[in-house]
Amino acid sequence: PPPRPPLADWLVLQAPAQALLEGDELRLRCRAWDDAKIRRVQFFHEQEALGGGTGRGELLLSPLQPHHRGRYRCQAKVHYYLGWHDEKSAPVTVAVQGDTPIPLHPDTH
């Protein structure tokens, strides 16, 4: 089997790198390291559970509104080492601007 990544890296919440404006469509993807199988994906905005998104490991926010800004993460069961394990992604910050775009960036802490 591939070497185990640092614990926080089993799941990654992928988000587009471009700036986000009100009215845009935002698609967040919860992916496992090395494309491992995942199931029971759940998305969170701040500490609020948003459910499983589209059911394909994606969360669609459209049209994007100011209340969508904040920190997002996902959690899922990831299949590795002959079993299913609960994992969480590192948070990603979403910024939504009406006039001046602010790029989306992963948190560094």
Long-range contacts (C-beta under 8 A, 24 or more apart in sequence): 1-80, 1-81, 2-34, 4-80, 5-33, 7-87, 8-88, 8-89, 8-90, 9-33, 9-90, 10-36, 10-78, 10-80, 10-85, 10-87, 11-38, 11-74, 11-75, 11-76, 11-78, 11-87, 11-88, 11-89, 12-89, 12-90, 13-72, 13-73, 13-74, 13-89, 13-90, 13-91, 13-92, 15-72, 15-92, 15-94, 15-104, 16-104, 17-103, 17-104, 18-101, 18-103, 18-104, 19-95, 19-97, 19-101, 19-102, 19-103, 19-104, 20-64, 20-94, 20-95, 20-96, 20-97, 20-101, 20-102, 20-104, 21-64, 21-96, 21-97, 21-98, 21-101, 22-63, 22-64, 22-65, 22-66, 22-96, 22-97, 22-98, 23-63, 23-64, 24-62, 24-63, 24-64, 25-60, 25-61, 25-62, 25-63, 25-64, 26-60, 26-61, 26-62, 26-64, 26-68, 26-94, 27-58, 27-59, 27-60, 27-61, 28-53, 28-58, 28-59, 28-61, 28-72, 28-74, 28-92, 29-57, 29-58, 30-57, 30-58, 30-59, 30-74, 30-76, 30-89, 31-57, 32-76, 32-78, 32-87, 33-78, 36-78, 36-79, 36-80, 37-78, 37-79, 38-76, 38-77, 38-78, 38-79, 39-76, 39-77, 39-79, 39-84, 40-76, 40-77, 41-74, 41-75, 41-76, 42-74, 42-75, 42-76, 43-72, 43-73, 43-74, 44-72, 44-73, 44-74, 44-75, 45-70, 45-71, 45-72, 46-70, 46-71, 64-96, 65-96, 66-96, 66-98, 68-94, 68-96, 69-94, 69-95, 69-96, 70-94, 71-107
